[in-house]
């Protein structure tokens, strides 16, 4: 409710979020494990008992379970580490470099929150063999307490740079302390900072010697020698982001006022020479983001007008207003995904609706077409939007239908067409189910404790997707099962009963899974060498552990998997345990040519050979492992593919701005109300006319020949505004501004009184929002669903948290 009050008295912030992916998707080098609270009753959310609408898949055992000799082989390459005496409440793991096998583990325990003294204790461990053995190296950092929230950072790519940020009291020291390493943690150097970091120190994406940081007093600091020396570049900085080359963007408040971002008082600055010179490229912005080569800003063009998005594709030299609906103070924008060809943008619907409309852009990032309506976006700032990285053009997400049910949809042409997901062949719905489809759990379900993991795919494991889901007419809050697809999401198969943690190894040649039990100890791991057709079970320890998570080297090339958890010691205190299994001993044969087969992506049975597999203008044939081949791809495996262009069809084109596809037709026709339509898109900074046929090619489409639209209609481009700047310079404008502000002050005061009354009424009169996860007509059984404590932090016990009005474009 606090967020709602802030929106009433001021405007919102702009964010840029790449999808609804979780922390492990955005930063797969680092993962944090926590010991679960044993008081499970305090962490339960109860669902209304309902009968299941589908039959769960059966666990498929292999005809040949592990033999005694195979079990002994795995025993020899299974290594258990017990962290005796370590009472850390959380373990943060960071992989250093690519293929180095180096893992740094930070164990921290902080002082209780109800104490006035900050601090705690931490330990640092290092492994150089993919987690098979660990050594305590806390002495290398003088037993210093390292911060929990952003205490450890690894450099980009294959660099061996590491930064540890110490937890220092602001009152006791003029600046913070960091420890830097250039040899993957073999040694560390202590560096006294001239400032206290407020946010994580940011590496340059190509040169790890370049570091930038924001201090607690808003200072922007730069180091060009990996933290050895620092230079202050600017004051009043709110946020920063690297652009192309050495370009650095940052927003700052010229007056250093509190919550300037919420009032749209920020300036957007750019430096292209590491702080020697600065250029102001936008005024009066709320926030900004840089994704796929596009620079976004959220602004209010005139007083009391809705927010709009401006886009630049040339590092801020010129901006154009994005042709998107404007956003009122109660709405937000979110960049879901993007690259140099196209942007997925979510625009929130007014009110606490928890859904909006998804748009896709052209290659300029300015013109947008409606892609999907009623796109689910929970009040926890999370979206279920997922990029299926194992198949070009494939994405899946969830929609909130008018009947308040959640249903899953998938696209295979980058948002051109969305469809429901066909049910797996080995799972049936119960009788009298009208519409039987597969529905996938995403971030919204994970926040509410229903599923253990998000959907998983990897570019090296071509076509492979693993996800939790249910089969029926809508998404179910019953205990989810695990489903797998071998063709990028076209067809699915139920492979494991109940929720699991899973991981893809050996470029898809090996899949492992551990059952997700709340408060139950585990000692077995399941693995499959045939993309989930059948599973074998290995007992990895004689002393079960309370499971915390799985971790493996980023990517999918490794053959090692680590199971993390804890078990009570003799004194009943919990002891962290890591068990690393190396499957290379079992899959010891390297794959040969006869182990692979040709596979045409996006192919459909009985399709026209000329167009079968054509997506975005071309077809791809991959060389991938046969399901029955039991062998090892190895670290040197590379995806082999052949690409061939396809003849153009209408499906290779989107309807241009001002046009739409007529019902039951692929033809783009002019919208009746756009006869005098003006587009505020002016790359040349002057008014011009746009000659259009009503079609524009889908970004990234490579089709050749075939259908070629003929240009016809003309639409004017209105250039009354091509910059997000907004200044009030003349005396008359200033007097008008003062008068407007005085009147606005009275309005704001009245709004505050109304807001307080409304908030109290909403808080105490009716704690249940319009849309609640357990009230979305989802099917549930009579069990309780354990959730993380942060998912019920609001105290309302609902599946949807308070709807956020912040723009998600950072």
C-alpha positions in Angstrom: 0.0 0.0 0.0 2.9 2.3 0.5 3.7 2.1 -3.2 0.1 3.2 -4.0 0.5 6.3 -1.7 3.7 7.3 -3.4 2.1 7.1 -6.8 -0.7 9.4 -5.7 1.7 12.1 -4.5 4.3 11.8 -7.2 5.1 10.1 -10.5 6.7 6.6 -10.8 10.2 5.4 -11.5 11.2 3.7 -14.7 12.9 0.3 -14.7 14.2 -2.0 -17.4 13.9 -5.7 -16.7 14.9 -8.4 -19.1 12.1 -10.7 -18.7 10.6 -12.5 -15.9 13.6 -14.4 -15.5 14.9 -14.9 -11.6 18.4 -14.0 -10.3 20.0 -17.2 -11.4 18.9 -16.4 -15.0 20.3 -12.9 -15.0 23.6 -13.8 -13.2 24.2 -17.5 -13.6 27.7 -17.2 -12.2 26.4 -16.6 -8.7 23.8 -18.4 -6.7 22.9 -18.2 -3.0 21.6 -21.0 -0.8 19.8 -20.4 2.5 19.0 -22.8 5.3 15.2 -23.2 5.4 13.3 -22.3 8.6 12.3 -25.4 10.4 9.1 -23.7 11.6 7.2 -24.7 8.5 3.8 -23.8 9.9 4.7 -20.1 9.7 5.5 -20.4 6.0 2.4 -22.2 4.7 -0.3 -20.9 2.4 -3.4 -23.0 2.2 -5.3 -23.7 -0.9 -9.0 -24.5 -1.3 -9.4 -28.3 -1.7 -10.3 -29.2 -5.2 -10.0 -32.3 -7.3 -7.3 -32.6 -9.8 -8.2 -32.0 -13.5 -5.6 -34.3 -14.9 -3.8 -37.5 -14.3 -0.1 -37.1 -13.3 2.6 -38.7 -15.4 4.0 -41.9 -14.1 7.7 -42.1 -13.1 9.4 -44.1 -15.9 12.1 -46.3 -14.7 14.7 -47.7 -17.1 14.8 -51.3 -18.0 18.3 -51.5 -16.8 18.9 -49.9 -13.4 22.4 -49.1 -12.2 24.5 -52.2 -11.9 26.7 -52.7 -8.9 29.8 -51.9 -10.9 28.2 -48.7 -12.3 27.3 -47.6 -8.8 30.8 -48.2 -7.6 32.2 -46.2 -10.6 30.0 -43.2 -9.5 31.0 -43.7 -5.9 34.6 -43.2 -6.8 33.9 -39.9 -8.5 31.5 -38.6 -5.9 33.0 -36.2 -3.4 31.4 -35.0 -0.2 32.6 -31.9 1.7 31.4 -31.2 5.2 31.8 -27.6 6.5 32.3 -28.4 10.1 31.7 -25.6 12.6 30.4 -23.2 10.0 27.2 -21.7 11.3 26.6 -19.4 8.3 22.9 -18.9 7.5 23.6 -18.5 3.8 26.2 -19.8 1.3 26.9 -17.7 -1.9 28.7 -19.5 -4.7 30.4 -17.7 -7.5 32.1 -19.3 -10.5 35.3 -17.6 -11.6 36.2 -17.7 -15.3 35.1 -20.2 -17.9 36.3 -23.8 -17.7 38.6 -23.0 -14.8 36.7 -25.2 -12.3 37.2 -22.4 -9.7 34.4 -21.8 -7.2 34.4 -19.2 -4.4 32.0 -19.8 -1.6 31.1 -17.1 0.9 29.4 -18.1 4.1 27.9 -15.3 6.1 25.9 -14.8 9.3 24.7 -11.3 10.1 23.8 -9.7 13.4 20.1 -9.8 14.4 18.0 -7.2 12.7 16.8 -5.9 16.1 20.3 -4.8 17.2 21.7 -1.3 16.6 25.1 -2.7 15.7 25.9 -3.8 12.2 28.2 -6.6 11.4 28.6 -10.4 11.6 31.0 -13.0 10.5 31.9 -14.7 7.3 34.1 -17.4 5.9 35.6 -17.8 2.4 36.2 -21.1 0.7 37.8 -22.0 -2.6 37.6 -25.0 -4.9 39.7 -25.5 -8.0 38.2 -28.8 -9.1 34.6 -28.0 -9.8 33.5 -28.4 -6.2 35.0 -31.8 -5.4 37.2 -30.3 -2.6 37.1 -27.0 -0.8 39.7 -25.1 1.3 39.2 -22.4 3.8 41.0 -19.2 2.6 39.4 -16.7 5.1 42.9 -15.8 6.3 43.7 -14.4 2.8 41.3 -11.5 3.6 42.4 -11.1 7.2 39.1 -12.8 8.5 37.2 -9.7 7.3 33.4 -9.7 7.4 32.2 -9.6 3.8 28.8 -8.1 2.9 26.0 -10.5 2.4 23.9 -8.7 -0.3 26.7 -8.0 -2.8 29.8 -9.2 -1.2 31.4 -11.2 -4.0 31.6 -10.4 -7.7 33.5 -12.1 -10.6 34.7 -10.5 -13.7 33.1 -11.0 -17.1 34.0 -13.8 -19.6 37.1 -15.8 -18.9 38.8 -13.2 -16.6 40.1 -14.3 -13.3 39.3 -11.0 -11.5 37.3 -11.2 -8.3 36.1 -8.4 -5.9 35.0 -8.9 -2.3 33.3 -6.0 -0.6 33.8 -5.8 3.1 31.0 -4.8 5.5 32.3 -1.6 7.1 30.4 0.8 9.4 29.8 4.2 7.9 30.4 5.8 11.3 33.8 4.2 12.0 35.6 4.7 8.6 35.7 7.4 5.9 35.5 4.7 3.2 34.9 1.1 2.5 37.3 -1.7 1.9 37.5 -4.2 -1.0 39.7 -7.2 -1.7 40.7 -7.7 -5.3 42.2 -10.9 -6.9 43.6 -11.3 -10.4 44.4 -15.0 -10.1 40.9 -16.5 -9.4 41.2 -16.2 -5.6 44.7 -17.6 -5.0 45.6 -14.3 -3.5 43.9 -11.1 -2.5 44.9 -7.4 -2.1 43.2 -5.1 0.3 42.2 -1.7 -1.1 40.9 1.2 1.0 38.2 3.0 -0.8 37.6 6.8 -0.6 33.8 6.1 -0.5 31.3 3.6 0.9 29.6 1.6 -1.9 25.8 1.8 -2.1 25.4 -0.7 -4.9 27.5 -3.5 -6.4 30.7 -2.4 -8.1 30.1 -2.8 -11.9 32.6 -4.4 -14.2 32.9 -3.2 -17.8 31.5 -6.0 -20.0 34.7 -6.4 -22.0 37.6 -4.8 -20.0 37.5 -6.0 -16.4 40.1 -3.3 -15.5 37.3 -0.7 -15.8 35.1 -0.5 -12.7 32.3 2.0 -11.7 30.5 2.4 -8.5 27.9 4.6 -6.8 28.6 5.7 -3.2 26.1 6.1 -0.4 26.1 9.9 -0.9 25.4 9.6 -4.7 28.9 10.0 -6.0 29.9 8.3 -9.2 33.4 6.7 -9.0 35.6 5.2 -11.7 38.6 3.0 -11.6 40.7 2.2 -14.6 43.1 -0.2 -12.9 40.9 -2.8 -11.3 40.2 -0.9 -8.1 43.8 0.2 -7.3 42.9 3.9 -7.7 39.5 5.7 -7.9 38.4 9.0 -9.4 35.1 10.8 -8.5 33.3 11.7 -11.7 30.0 13.2 -10.6 27.6 13.9 -7.7 23.9 13.2 -7.2 24.0 10.0 -9.3 21.0 7.6 -9.1 21.8 4.8 -11.5 24.3 3.9 -14.2 24.7 1.5 -17.1 27.5 0.8 -19.6 26.7 1.4 -23.3 28.6 0.4 -26.4 32.4 0.6 -26.1 33.5 2.8 -23.2 30.2 4.8 -23.2 28.7 5.2 -19.7 25.2 6.4 -19.1 24.0 7.7 -15.7 21.1 9.6 -14.3 21.6 12.3 -11.6 19.6 14.8 -9.7 21.0 18.3 -10.2 19.6 19.4 -6.8 20.3 16.1 -5.0 16.7 16.0 -3.8 15.1 12.9 -2.3 13.0 10.8 -4.7 13.8 13.0 -7.7 13.4 9.9 -9.8 9.8 9.6 -8.7 9.1 13.2 -9.7 10.8 13.0 -13.1 13.5 15.5 -12.2 16.5 13.4 -13.3 19.0 14.3 -16.0 20.5 11.6 -18.3 24.2 12.1 -18.8 26.7 10.4 -21.1 30.5 10.1 -21.1 32.3 8.5 -24.0 35.9 9.1 -22.7 35.7 7.6 -19.1 34.7 10.9 -17.4 36.9 13.4 -19.2 33.8 15.1 -20.8 30.1 14.8 -20.2 27.0 15.4 -22.4 23.5 15.9 -21.1 21.3 13.9 -23.5 17.9 14.1 -21.7 16.1 16.2 -19.0 13.3 15.5 -16.7 13.4 11.7 -16.9 12.2 9.1 -14.4 14.6 6.4 -15.3 16.5 4.8 -18.2 17.8 1.5 -19.5 20.0 0.1 -22.2 19.0 -3.2 -23.8 20.1 -4.7 -27.1 21.7 -1.5 -28.3 18.6 0.6 -27.6 18.6 3.4 -25.0 15.2 3.9 -23.3 14.0 6.8 -21.1 10.7 7.3 -19.4 9.5 10.9 -19.3 6.5 13.3 -18.8 6.5 15.6 -21.7 4.3 18.3 -20.1 3.0 18.8 -16.6 0.2 16.5 -15.5 0.5 14.3 -18.6 1.1 10.6 -18.7 4.5 9.1 -19.0 5.9 8.1 -22.4 8.9 6.1 -23.6 11.6 7.7 -25.8 14.1 5.4 -27.6 17.5 6.0 -29.1 19.5 3.6 -31.3 22.6 5.7 -31.6 23.8 6.0 -28.0 21.6 9.0 -27.2 22.4 11.3 -30.1 18.8 11.3 -31.2 15.6 10.2 -29.5 12.2 9.2 -30.9 9.1 8.7 -29.0 8.1 5.0 -29.0 4.7 4.5 -30.6 3.2 2.9 -27.5 0.2 3.8 -25.3 1.1 6.3 -22.6 1.3 5.3 -19.0 -0.7 7.0 -16.2 0.8 7.2 -12.7 -0.9 3.9 -11.8 0.7 2.0 -14.8 4.2 0.9 -15.8 6.3 -0.2 -18.7 8.5 -3.3 -18.7 11.1 -4.4 -21.3 10.8 -8.1 -21.3 13.5 -9.0 -23.7 15.5 -7.5 -26.5 18.4 -7.6 -29.0 19.6 -5.5 -31.9 16.6 -6.6 -34.0 13.5 -6.3 -31.7 12.2 -5.4 -28.3 9.4 -7.1 -26.3 7.6 -4.4 -24.3 4.8 -4.9 -21.7 2.4 -2.0 -21.0 0.4 -2.3 -17.8 -3.3 -1.9 -17.8 -4.8 0.8 -15.6 -5.7 -0.3 -12.0 -4.7 -3.3 -10.0 -5.4 -5.7 -12.9 -2.1 -7.7 -12.8 -2.1 -7.9 -16.6 -1.3 -5.7 -19.6 -0.5 -5.8 -23.3 2.7 -7.1 -24.8 4.1 -5.3 -27.9 6.9 -6.1 -30.2 9.0 -3.4 -31.9 10.6 -3.0 -35.3 14.4 -2.8 -35.7 14.4 0.9 -34.7 12.8 0.2 -31.3 10.2 2.9 -32.1 7.3 1.3 -34.0 5.4 -1.3 -32.0 2.8 -3.9 -32.9 0.4 -5.5 -30.4 1.5 -9.0 -29.8 -0.4 -10.4 -26.8 -3.3 -9.1 -24.7 -4.0 -9.8 -21.0 -0.4 -10.7 -20.4 0.1 -11.8 -16.8 2.3 -9.5 -14.7 2.1 -10.1 -10.9 2.2 -7.4 -8.3 5.6 -8.7 -7.2 7.2 -7.1 -10.4 7.6 -10.6 -11.9 6.5 -11.9 -15.3 6.3 -15.4 -16.5 7.8 -14.4 -19.9 10.5 -16.9 -20.8 12.9 -17.1 -23.7 13.3 -20.7 -24.9 17.0 -20.4 -25.7 17.2 -23.9 -27.3 15.0 -22.9 -30.3 15.2 -19.7 -32.3 12.1 -17.5 -32.1 10.4 -19.5 -29.2 9.0 -17.8 -26.1 6.4 -18.9 -23.6 4.4 -16.9 -21.0 1.0 -16.8 -19.2 -2.1 -14.8 -19.7 -4.9 -13.9 -17.2 -8.1 -14.6 -19.0 -11.4 -12.8 -18.4 -12.7 -15.7 -16.4 -9.7 -15.1 -14.0 -7.9 -18.3 -15.0 -4.2 -18.4 -15.9 -3.4 -20.1 -19.1 0.0 -20.7 -20.9 0.8 -19.7 -24.4 3.8 -20.2 -26.7 5.1 -18.4 -29.8 7.6 -19.8 -32.3 8.0 -16.6 -34.4 9.0 -14.0 -31.8 5.5 -12.9 -30.8 3.9 -13.0 -34.3 1.4 -15.6 -33.2 0.7 -17.1 -29.7 -1.0 -20.4 -29.2 -2.1 -22.7 -26.4 0.3 -25.6 -25.6 -0.9 -29.0 -26.7 -1.1 -31.5 -23.8 1.5 -34.3 -23.6 0.7 -37.6 -25.2 1.3 -39.6 -22.0 -0.9 -37.4 -19.8 -4.7 -37.3 -20.0 -7.2 -34.9 -18.5 -10.1 -36.1 -16.4 -13.4 -36.7 -18.0 -15.6 -33.7 -19.0 -12.7 -31.3 -19.3 -13.6 -29.0 -22.1 -10.2 -27.7 -23.1 -7.2 -29.9 -22.2 -3.8 -28.2 -22.6 -0.5 -28.0 -20.9 0.1 -25.0 -18.7 3.6 -24.0 -17.4 4.5 -22.6 -14.1 6.7 -19.5 -14.1 8.1 -16.8 -11.8 4.7 -16.0 -10.4 4.2 -19.6 -9.2 7.8 -19.8 -7.8 7.2 -16.6 -5.7 4.1 -18.2 -4.3 5.9 -21.4 -3.4 4.1 -23.7 -5.9 7.1 -24.7 -8.0 10.7 -25.3 -7.3 12.3 -24.0 -10.5 11.6 -21.9 -13.6 11.6 -23.4 -17.1 15.1 -24.3 -18.2 16.8 -24.4 -21.6 20.2 -23.9 -23.1 21.5 -23.0 -26.6 23.8 -26.0 -26.7 21.0 -28.5 -25.9 19.1 -27.9 -29.1 15.3 -28.2 -28.7 15.4 -29.3 -25.1 13.1 -27.6 -22.5 12.3 -28.6 -19.0 9.5 -27.1 -16.9 7.0 -27.6 -14.2 3.3 -27.6 -15.2 -0.1 -29.1 -15.1 -2.6 -30.4 -17.7 -6.2 -29.1 -17.8 -8.2 -26.1 -18.8 -6.0 -23.7 -16.8 -2.9 -23.6 -14.6 -3.3 -25.6 -11.4 -2.0 -24.8 -7.9 -1.9 -28.5 -7.2 1.5 -30.2 -6.7 3.2 -29.7 -10.1 4.9 -32.3 -12.2 7.9 -32.0 -14.5 7.5 -32.0 -18.3 10.1 -32.0 -21.1 10.1 -31.0 -24.7 12.6 -32.2 -27.3 11.5 -29.8 -30.1 11.6 -26.4 -28.4 8.0 -26.5 -27.0 5.9 -27.9 -29.9 5.4 -31.3 -28.2 5.8 -32.3 -24.5 6.1 -35.4 -22.4 5.4 -35.8 -18.6 8.7 -37.2 -17.2 8.7 -36.8 -13.4 5.9 -36.8 -10.8 6.0 -34.0 -8.3 8.3 -30.9 -8.2 12.0 -31.3 -8.7 15.2 -29.3 -9.1 16.9 -30.0 -12.4 19.9 -29.2 -14.5 21.2 -29.8 -18.0 24.7 -31.2 -18.4 26.9 -32.3 -21.3 25.2 -30.0 -23.8 21.9 -31.9 -23.3 23.3 -35.4 -23.3 22.6 -35.7 -19.6 19.8 -34.3 -17.4 19.8 -34.6 -13.6 17.0 -34.0 -11.1 16.5 -34.1 -7.3 13.0 -34.2 -5.7 11.9 -31.0 -4.0 10.8 -31.9 -0.5 10.1 -29.3 2.1 11.6 -30.4 5.4 12.4 -33.9 4.2 16.0 -35.2 3.8 17.1 -36.6 0.5 20.0 -38.9 -0.6 19.2 -39.8 -4.2 19.6 -38.1 -7.6 17.9 -39.1 -10.8 19.6 -38.8 -14.2 18.6 -39.4 -17.8 20.7 -39.9 -21.0 17.7 -39.9 -23.4 16.1 -36.6 -22.8 13.8 -37.8 -20.0 12.5 -40.9 -21.7 13.6 -42.9 -18.7 15.5 -42.2 -15.5 18.0 -44.0 -13.4 18.6 -43.4 -9.7 21.9 -43.0 -7.8 22.2 -42.9 -4.0 24.9 -40.2 -3.6 25.2 -40.3 0.2 24.6 -42.7 3.1 23.6 -39.8 5.4 20.6 -37.9 3.9 20.7 -34.1 3.8 18.1 -31.3 3.9 18.3 -30.2 0.3 19.1 -26.5 -0.5 19.9 -26.6 -4.2 21.7 -27.8 -7.3 24.6 -26.0 -8.9 26.8 -26.6 -11.9 29.2 -24.5 -14.0 27.4 -21.9 -16.1 26.4 -23.2 -19.5 25.8 -26.9 -20.0 29.1 -28.4 -21.0 30.1 -29.8 -17.6 29.6 -33.3 -16.4 29.7 -32.3 -12.7 26.8 -31.5 -10.6 26.9 -30.4 -6.9 24.1 -31.1 -4.4 24.0 -28.6 -1.6 22.3 -29.0 1.8 22.8 -29.5 5.5 22.4 -32.1 8.2 22.6 -31.9 12.0 26.0 -32.4 13.6 26.5 -34.3 16.8 25.6 -31.2 18.8 22.4 -30.8 16.8 23.7 -27.7 15.0 23.2 -27.7 11.2 26.3 -28.4 9.1 26.5 -27.4 5.5 27.3 -30.2 3.1 28.2 -30.3 -0.6 28.2 -33.5 -2.7 29.7 -33.2 -6.2 29.1 -36.0 -8.6 31.2 -36.5 -11.8 29.3 -38.4 -14.4 32.2 -38.6 -16.7 33.2 -42.0 -15.2 29.8 -43.4 -16.2 29.6 -41.8 -19.7 33.2 -42.6 -20.6 32.7 -43.1 -24.3 33.0 -40.1 -26.6 30.3 -39.6 -29.1 31.0 -40.5 -32.7 29.4 -39.5 -36.0 26.9 -42.4 -35.9 25.6 -41.1 -32.5 24.2 -38.0 -34.2 21.2 -37.3 -36.5 19.9 -34.5 -38.6 16.9 -32.6 -37.2 14.9 -29.9 -38.9 13.8 -27.3 -36.4 10.1 -26.1 -36.5 9.2 -29.0 -38.7 5.6 -30.3 -38.6 4.4 -33.7 -39.7 2.9 -33.6 -43.2 4.1 -30.1 -43.9 4.9 -28.7 -47.4 8.6 -29.6 -48.1 9.2 -26.1 -49.6 8.1 -24.3 -46.5 8.3 -26.9 -43.7 10.5 -25.5 -40.9 10.5 -22.0 -42.2 10.4 -19.5 -39.4 11.5 -15.8 -39.8 12.4 -16.4 -43.4 14.8 -19.4 -43.1 15.0 -23.0 -42.0 17.7 -24.6 -39.8 18.8 -28.2 -39.8 20.8 -29.2 -36.7 23.1 -32.1 -36.0 22.2 -33.4 -32.6 22.6 -36.5 -30.4 20.3 -39.4 -30.9 18.1 -40.3 -27.9 19.4 -43.8 -27.7 23.1 -42.9 -27.9 24.8 -43.2 -24.5 28.0 -41.3 -24.9 29.6 -38.0 -24.0 29.4 -34.8 -26.1 32.4 -33.4 -24.2 33.6 -29.8 -23.5 34.7 -29.3 -27.1 31.1 -29.9 -28.5 29.8 -27.2 -30.8 26.3 -26.9 -32.3 26.4 -27.7 -36.0 23.6 -26.2 -38.2 22.8 -25.5 -41.8 20.6 -22.5 -42.7 18.6 -22.1 -46.0 16.4 -19.1 -46.9 12.7 -19.5 -47.6 10.4 -17.7 -50.0 8.6 -14.7 -48.4 4.9 -15.0 -47.4 2.5 -12.7 -45.6 3.5 -14.4 -42.4 7.0 -12.9 -42.8 5.5 -9.4 -42.4 3.8 -7.5 -39.6 1.1 -4.9 -40.1 2.6 -1.5 -40.2 1.6 1.3 -37.8 -2.0 2.3 -38.6 -2.9 -1.1 -40.1 -4.3 -4.4 -38.8 -5.0 -7.9 -40.0 -8.5 -8.4 -41.0 -10.4 -11.3 -39.2 -9.8 -14.7 -40.8 -7.3 -13.1 -43.2 -3.5 -12.5 -43.4 -4.0 -9.3 -45.3 -3.1 -6.0 -43.6 -5.8 -3.3 -44.0 -5.8 0.4 -43.0 -7.5 1.3 -39.7 -10.5 3.5 -40.4 -9.6 6.1 -37.8 -6.0 6.7 -39.1 -6.8 8.7 -42.2 -4.9 11.7 -40.7 -2.6 9.8 -38.5 0.7 11.4 -37.6 3.7 9.4 -36.5 6.1 11.0 -34.1 9.1 9.2 -35.6 11.6 11.5 -37.2 15.1 10.0 -37.7 16.1 13.1 -39.7 14.6 15.6 -37.2 12.2 17.1 -39.7 8.6 16.4 -40.8 8.4 13.9 -43.6 6.0 11.5 -45.2 6.1 7.7 -44.8 5.2 5.8 -47.9 3.9 2.4 -46.7 2.2 -0.7 -48.1 0.8 -1.5 -44.7 3.4 -4.2 -44.2 6.8 -4.3 -42.6 9.1 -7.3 -42.4 9.4 -9.0 -39.1 12.7 -7.9 -37.5 15.4 -10.5 -38.2 13.4 -12.1 -41.0 15.6 -13.4 -43.8 13.1 -14.5 -46.5 13.9 -14.0 -50.1 11.6 -13.6 -53.1 8.0 -14.7 -52.9 5.4 -12.3 -51.6 6.5 -8.7 -52.0 4.0 -6.0 -50.8 3.5 -3.0 -53.1 3.9 0.4 -51.5 0.8 2.6 -51.6 -0.6 4.7 -48.8 1.2 7.7 -47.3 1.3 8.6 -43.6 2.8 11.9 -42.4 5.6 12.0 -39.8 5.0 14.8 -37.3 8.2 16.1 -35.8 6.9 18.5 -33.2 9.0 16.7 -30.6 12.0 14.4 -31.1 13.7 14.7 -27.8 12.7 13.8 -24.2 14.0 17.2 -23.0 11.6 19.5 -21.4 12.7 22.9 -20.1 10.9 26.1 -19.0 13.1 29.0 -20.0 11.0 32.1 -20.7 9.6 34.3 -17.9 6.1 33.7 -19.1 6.6 29.9 -19.0 8.2 30.2 -15.5 5.2 32.2 -14.2 2.8 29.7 -15.7 4.8 26.9 -14.1 4.7 28.6 -10.7 0.9 29.0 -11.0 0.5 25.4 -12.1 2.7 24.1 -9.3 0.8 26.1 -6.7 -2.5 24.7 -7.9 -0.9 21.2 -8.1 0.1 21.6 -4.5 -3.5 21.9 -3.3 -4.5 19.0 -5.5 -1.7 16.9 -4.1 -2.7 17.7 -0.5 -6.2 16.6 -1.2 -4.9 13.5 -3.0 -2.9 12.6 0.0 -5.9 12.8 2.3 -7.9 10.7 -0.1 -5.0 8.2 -0.5 -4.6 7.7 3.2 -8.3 7.1 3.6 -8.3 4.8 0.7 -5.3 2.9 1.8 -6.7 2.4 5.3 -10.0 1.3 3.9 -8.3 -1.2 1.6 -5.9 -2.4 4.3 -8.4 -2.9 7.1 -11.7 -3.2 5.3 -10.7 -5.8 2.7 -7.3 -7.3 2.5 -8.0 -9.5 -0.5 -7.2 -7.9 -3.9 -9.4 -8.4 -6.9 -7.0 -11.2 -8.2 -5.7 -13.7 -5.8 -3.7 -16.7 -6.8 -5.8 -19.1 -4.8 -8.9 -17.4 -6.1 -8.1 -17.6 -9.8 -10.3 -20.7 -10.2 -7.1 -22.8 -10.2 -7.4 -26.4 -9.2 -5.9 -27.4 -5.8 -5.6 -30.4 -3.6 -6.1 -30.4 0.2 -2.5 -30.0 1.0 -0.7 -26.8 2.2 1.8 -25.1 -0.1 5.0 -24.0 1.6 6.4 -20.7 0.4 9.4 -18.6 1.0 9.1 -16.1 3.8 9.5 -13.2 1.4 6.5 -14.2 -0.6 4.2 -13.5 2.4 6.2 -10.5 3.6 3.2 -8.2 2.9 1.2 -10.0 5.4 -1.9 -10.4 3.3 -1.4 -14.0 2.5 -2.3 -13.5 -1.1 -0.7 -14.8 -4.2 -0.5 -11.4 -5.8 1.4 -8.7 -3.9 0.6 -5.1 -4.2 0.6 -4.0 -7.8 3.7 -2.0 -8.6 3.6 1.2 -10.7 7.3 1.4 -11.4 8.6 1.0 -14.9 10.7 -2.0 -15.4 13.3 -0.9 -17.9 16.6 -0.9 -16.0 
